[in-house]
Amino acid sequence: MPTLKWGGPKGTKCVWQGQIFLCMPRYQVPVGGTTWLNFQLTLKKNTKGLAKAKVGVVAYDLPTGAENLDQEELGRLGLKGHLFMKNTATKIVWPQKRRTGSTYTPPPPPPQPKWNPPSNTYVERNEKKDT
């Protein structure tokens, strides 16, 4: 089974049911404030191919006291929510398998013949005397 690690601000509640992972951070974020969520999913060792997921956000600007209302009731009151959904895909790449059994080792190069430098028996000079 895959392993999921997640982190969010204090008070964040997360639920994982089947293939759905849902997190609810604090209900109130101050005007101009932000919230965050980090998650890491570790797949099985034999997973191959393409891992696909949908990542999304549903956000409402709620008046005080409306945090426990469901989506249908929020719609009846005329409160609009914002939905952002993104499809993601990650290609799973495996390192090359190591060869098993014997590997090819090339033979050593042939030995070099013995080299003898030329002898200095004949020396040519180009000198003129008394010029």
Buried (B, 14 or more C-beta within 10 A) or exposed (E): EEEEEBEBEEEBEBEEEEEEBEBEBEEEEEEEEEBEBEEEEEEEEEEEEEBEEEEEEEEBEBEEEBEEBEEEEBEEEEBEEEEEEEEEEEEEEEEEEEEEEEEEEEEEEEEEEEEEEEEEEEEEEEEEEEE
